[in-house]
Amino acid sequence: MILIKIFLLIILLTWLPSTFNPGFEAYSNNSQPPMGKSSSSIRAESRSTPPFGQPRGPLRESLRSMMQKQDFELGIIAGTSHSLTNIGTGRPSFMGTHWETTDLNAGLFARYHFHDNWAINSAFHYARIHSADSLSGEGSGRYSRGFYFSNQIFELNLKGEFFIPELLRNYPWDIYGYLGVAVFYHDPDLHVPDPPPSNHTEESYSNIQPAIPMGVGVIYTINDNFRFGFDIGHRITFTDYLDGFSRPYSDGNDAYFLGSFKLSYFFGETRMIPY
C-alpha cells in the first residue's frame, strides 16, 4: 500500500505544475511568452551569476530532456532478492524481512520511452530466495518447528513506468515509479524435520504463478549512450507456496522483493540542446 501511495503522489506532482503555472507550459511549447514578456527578458531571468562574477548562460535541461522524446535502451540487471513467507518471518511483509536471507537476483531488461514522462519496461529476472525457522526467536513456535526452504524464481514482467517531471534542472537524475504484471515459474525445496510435525501434509500447487510488480527507481545518465540505475520492487503474488507449504490459518499470501542495479545502453541519436 505504501508503494501505491508513492505512485499516486508522483502522478499528482506531474499535474500540479501544469495546473498552477499554465503560462510556463504554454511558453515551453513555442507559443508567446507569458504575461507579455519578451523572449529576451525570459532568457535574462534564467541567468545567474556564479562566483567571481562570471556570467552563465541559460540553465540547460537535464540530459534525459536533451534526448529524443522516443528512445530505446537495453540493459543488464544484478542485485538482491528477499523472501516474505511463513518460514522464518513472523509476517509476510517488508517489516518482517530477515536480511540474513538476502540472496541473488540477475536479469535483462528493455525500456521504450514513448513520452517525456512515460515508458514501457519488460524484464526477465532470475532470483533465488530462502529462509529458515531458526531465524525466529528462540522459544517461538516457528523456531521449534524447524522448517527450511530454498526456491528459484524465473520471472517475466511488463511494467508501465512514470517519470517525475523535470522540476530540477542541471541534474542528470530521473526518478520514477512503476506498476505492471508478471508471470513466474518457481520450484520450492522444503526441508522439514524427521519425523515431520503431525499437522504437516504434502500439498499440490502450481509452479507457474501471476504476480503484480510495483516499485520505485532512480536513473543516472552517464553520457549519450549509458545509463545506470537502481530500483526496489515488491511482488504481490497470489500463492502461499513460495516456501513449499501453507498453514491452515495463514496470514496472507507469500511475496518477495528485488533490489536491482541496472546498466543500460541507449540506442538512437541524441538531440543536444545548445546552452
ZIWODA-V281563 format. One record per residue. N is the residue number from 0. PSI is psi as a letter, one per 40 degrees, with the letter a starting at -180 (999 if undefined). D_LAST is the distance of its C-alpha to the last C-alpha in whole Angstrom. Layout:
BEGIN
n=N psi=PSI d_last=D_LAST
n=N psi=PSI d_last=D_LAST
END
This chain:
BEGIN
n=0 psi=d d_last=42
n=1 psi=d d_last=40
n=2 psi=d d_last=37
n=3 psi=d d_last=38
n=4 psi=d d_last=37
n=5 psi=d d_last=34
n=6 psi=d d_last=33
n=7 psi=d d_last=34
n=8 psi=d d_last=32
n=9 psi=d d_last=29
n=10 psi=d d_last=30
n=11 psi=d d_last=30
n=12 psi=d d_last=27
n=13 psi=d d_last=25
n=14 psi=d d_last=28
n=15 psi=d d_last=27
n=16 psi=d d_last=24
n=17 psi=d d_last=25
n=18 psi=d d_last=28
n=19 psi=e d_last=27
n=20 psi=g d_last=24
n=21 psi=d d_last=24
n=22 psi=d d_last=23
n=23 psi=d d_last=19
n=24 psi=d d_last=20
n=25 psi=d d_last=21
n=26 psi=d d_last=18
n=27 psi=e d_last=16
n=28 psi=f d_last=18
n=29 psi=f d_last=17
n=30 psi=a d_last=20
n=31 psi=i d_last=21
n=32 psi=i d_last=19
n=33 psi=i d_last=22
n=34 psi=f d_last=25
n=35 psi=e d_last=24
n=36 psi=i d_last=21
n=37 psi=i d_last=19
n=38 psi=d d_last=15
n=39 psi=d d_last=15
n=40 psi=d d_last=17
n=41 psi=d d_last=15
n=42 psi=d d_last=11
n=43 psi=d d_last=13
n=44 psi=d d_last=15
n=45 psi=e d_last=12
n=46 psi=i d_last=11
n=47 psi=i d_last=14
n=48 psi=h d_last=15
n=49 psi=i d_last=16
n=50 psi=i d_last=19
n=51 psi=e d_last=20
n=52 psi=e d_last=19
n=53 psi=h d_last=15
n=54 psi=i d_last=13
n=55 psi=i d_last=10
n=56 psi=i d_last=6
n=57 psi=i d_last=6
n=58 psi=h d_last=7
n=59 psi=i d_last=6
n=60 psi=i d_last=9
n=61 psi=i d_last=12
n=62 psi=d d_last=12
n=63 psi=d d_last=15
n=64 psi=e d_last=13
n=65 psi=e d_last=11
n=66 psi=i d_last=14
n=67 psi=i d_last=17
n=68 psi=d d_last=19
n=69 psi=h d_last=22
n=70 psi=i d_last=22
n=71 psi=i d_last=25
n=72 psi=i d_last=26
n=73 psi=i d_last=29
n=74 psi=i d_last=30
n=75 psi=i d_last=33
n=76 psi=h d_last=34
n=77 psi=h d_last=36
n=78 psi=a d_last=37
n=79 psi=i d_last=40
n=80 psi=i d_last=43
n=81 psi=h d_last=45
n=82 psi=i d_last=48
n=83 psi=g d_last=49
n=84 psi=a d_last=53
n=85 psi=e d_last=56
n=86 psi=h d_last=57
n=87 psi=d d_last=56
n=88 psi=i d_last=54
n=89 psi=d d_last=56
n=90 psi=i d_last=54
n=91 psi=g d_last=51
n=92 psi=i d_last=48
n=93 psi=d d_last=45
n=94 psi=e d_last=47
n=95 psi=e d_last=50
n=96 psi=h d_last=48
n=97 psi=h d_last=50
n=98 psi=e d_last=47
n=99 psi=e d_last=49
n=100 psi=e d_last=49
n=101 psi=h d_last=46
n=102 psi=a d_last=46
n=103 psi=i d_last=43
n=104 psi=h d_last=41
n=105 psi=i d_last=39
n=106 psi=a d_last=38
n=107 psi=i d_last=35
n=108 psi=i d_last=33
n=109 psi=h d_last=31
n=110 psi=h d_last=28
n=111 psi=h d_last=27
n=112 psi=h d_last=24
n=113 psi=e d_last=25
n=114 psi=i d_last=23
n=115 psi=d d_last=20
n=116 psi=e d_last=23
n=117 psi=i d_last=26
n=118 psi=i d_last=27
n=119 psi=h d_last=30
n=120 psi=h d_last=31
n=121 psi=h d_last=35
n=122 psi=i d_last=36
n=123 psi=h d_last=39
n=124 psi=h d_last=40
n=125 psi=h d_last=43
n=126 psi=i d_last=44
n=127 psi=h d_last=47
n=128 psi=i d_last=49
n=129 psi=i d_last=52
n=130 psi=i d_last=54
n=131 psi=i d_last=57
n=132 psi=d d_last=60
n=133 psi=e d_last=60
n=134 psi=e d_last=57
n=135 psi=i d_last=58
n=136 psi=i d_last=60
n=137 psi=h d_last=64
n=138 psi=e d_last=66
n=139 psi=i d_last=64
n=140 psi=d d_last=65
n=141 psi=d d_last=63
n=142 psi=d d_last=63
n=143 psi=d d_last=67
n=144 psi=d d_last=66
n=145 psi=f d_last=64
n=146 psi=i d_last=62
n=147 psi=i d_last=60
n=148 psi=i d_last=57
n=149 psi=i d_last=54
n=150 psi=i d_last=52
n=151 psi=h d_last=50
n=152 psi=h d_last=48
n=153 psi=h d_last=46
n=154 psi=h d_last=43
n=155 psi=h d_last=42
n=156 psi=i d_last=39
n=157 psi=h d_last=37
n=158 psi=i d_last=35
n=159 psi=h d_last=32
n=160 psi=h d_last=29
n=161 psi=h d_last=27
n=162 psi=h d_last=24
n=163 psi=h d_last=23
n=164 psi=i d_last=20
n=165 psi=g d_last=17
n=166 psi=d d_last=18
n=167 psi=h d_last=16
n=168 psi=i d_last=13
n=169 psi=e d_last=11
n=170 psi=h d_last=14
n=171 psi=f d_last=15
n=172 psi=i d_last=19
n=173 psi=h d_last=20
n=174 psi=h d_last=24
n=175 psi=i d_last=26
n=176 psi=i d_last=30
n=177 psi=i d_last=32
n=178 psi=i d_last=36
n=179 psi=a d_last=38
n=180 psi=i d_last=41
n=181 psi=i d_last=42
n=182 psi=h d_last=46
n=183 psi=i d_last=47
n=184 psi=h d_last=50
n=185 psi=i d_last=52
n=186 psi=g d_last=55
n=187 psi=i d_last=56
n=188 psi=h d_last=59
n=189 psi=h d_last=61
n=190 psi=h d_last=63
n=191 psi=i d_last=66
n=192 psi=i d_last=69
n=193 psi=h d_last=72
n=194 psi=i d_last=74
n=195 psi=i d_last=71
n=196 psi=i d_last=71
n=197 psi=d d_last=74
n=198 psi=e d_last=71
n=199 psi=h d_last=69
n=200 psi=i d_last=69
n=201 psi=h d_last=67
n=202 psi=i d_last=65
n=203 psi=i d_last=64
n=204 psi=i d_last=60
n=205 psi=h d_last=57
n=206 psi=e d_last=55
n=207 psi=h d_last=52
n=208 psi=i d_last=51
n=209 psi=i d_last=48
n=210 psi=i d_last=45
n=211 psi=h d_last=42
n=212 psi=h d_last=39
n=213 psi=i d_last=37
n=214 psi=a d_last=35
n=215 psi=i d_last=31
n=216 psi=i d_last=29
n=217 psi=i d_last=25
n=218 psi=h d_last=23
n=219 psi=h d_last=20
n=220 psi=h d_last=18
n=221 psi=d d_last=19
n=222 psi=a d_last=16
n=223 psi=d d_last=16
n=224 psi=e d_last=20
n=225 psi=i d_last=22
n=226 psi=i d_last=22
n=227 psi=h d_last=24
n=228 psi=i d_last=26
n=229 psi=h d_last=29
n=230 psi=i d_last=31
n=231 psi=h d_last=35
n=232 psi=h d_last=37
n=233 psi=i d_last=40
n=234 psi=h d_last=43
n=235 psi=h d_last=45
n=236 psi=i d_last=48
n=237 psi=f d_last=51
n=238 psi=i d_last=54
n=239 psi=f d_last=56
n=240 psi=f d_last=56
n=241 psi=d d_last=53
n=242 psi=e d_last=56
n=243 psi=e d_last=59
n=244 psi=i d_last=61
n=245 psi=h d_last=61
n=246 psi=i d_last=63
n=247 psi=d d_last=65
n=248 psi=f d_last=63
n=249 psi=i d_last=60
n=250 psi=f d_last=57
n=251 psi=i d_last=55
n=252 psi=i d_last=53
n=253 psi=i d_last=52
n=254 psi=i d_last=48
n=255 psi=i d_last=45
n=256 psi=i d_last=42
n=257 psi=h d_last=39
n=258 psi=h d_last=37
n=259 psi=h d_last=34
n=260 psi=h d_last=32
n=261 psi=h d_last=30
n=262 psi=h d_last=28
n=263 psi=i d_last=26
n=264 psi=h d_last=25
n=265 psi=h d_last=22
n=266 psi=h d_last=24
n=267 psi=i d_last=22
n=268 psi=i d_last=19
n=269 psi=i d_last=15
n=270 psi=g d_last=13
n=271 psi=h d_last=9
n=272 psi=h d_last=6
n=273 psi=i d_last=4
n=274 psi=999 d_last=0
END
